[in-house]
Amino acid sequence: MRLDIIGDIHGCYAEFAELTQKLGYDWGSGLPVHPDGRQLAFVGDLTDRGPESIKTAELVLELVVEKKTAFYVPGNHCNKLYRYLSGNKVQTTHGLETTVAEFLSLDSKQKYSFREKFLRLYDSSPLYHVLDEGRLVIAHAGIREDYIGKNHSKVKTFVLYGDITGQNNPDGTPVRRDWAKDYQGKAIIVYGHTPVKEPRIVNNTYNIDTGAVFGGKLSALRYPEMELLSVPSTMPFVSEKFREI
């Protein structure tokens, strides 16, 4: 299994296209295809805050659901968009407002099509992927070793939001414990969710959310080579959004 695992895109479609080209993918068919049969994988948070959330989500749906040539796990922003498109009452804040604005600008046929596609993508995707005979786990916010193989509500909360304490930071985001510091498992865990200026490698865990939507970089981890590649973001740099560890 040879994968190129992409960090949180958040609607930064241009950076995604550039990164996949740097990884050797050919876009001649309108979709990224690798000549050596490598496959893409996504750690979630495809949408919100960036300029092209709907285009990003539609492309991932095409790869994952239609072509079955890529892997995807949902992030917390994906979960919130899913609830919005399902007709639930959610606050259109913390970035969702940008995706909703894109959605509302579509005509009724396009709205129906996107809603159906995204719900299908989300419904058909696992909370996390266990791949390569258990050697690799992809989970949006990471996963504790004892949660691998389980799917109860605590696992769902963990993989979507991280190891939250129940308290909030001054900006309203949840306080999270540094679960990677205590991870002792053999499986490689690849995740995103918490923006860091450089990919963070701790105890067989790789955080590859390098804050593309906050002016950092969009990063990819090549598996099994464990090689990291990035492209710079075109978005304005927002230093306070990056976690210093």
Secondary structure by P-SEA (a helix, b strand, c coil): cccccccccccaaaaaaaaaaaacccccccccccccccbbbbccccccccccaaaaaaaaaaaccccccbbbbbcaaaaaaaaaaacccccccccaaaaaaaaaaccaaaaaaaaaaaaaaaaacccccccccccbbbbcccccccccccccaaaaaaaaccccccccccccccccccccccccccbbbbbccbbbcccccccccccccccccccbbbbbbcccccbbbbbbbcccccccccccc
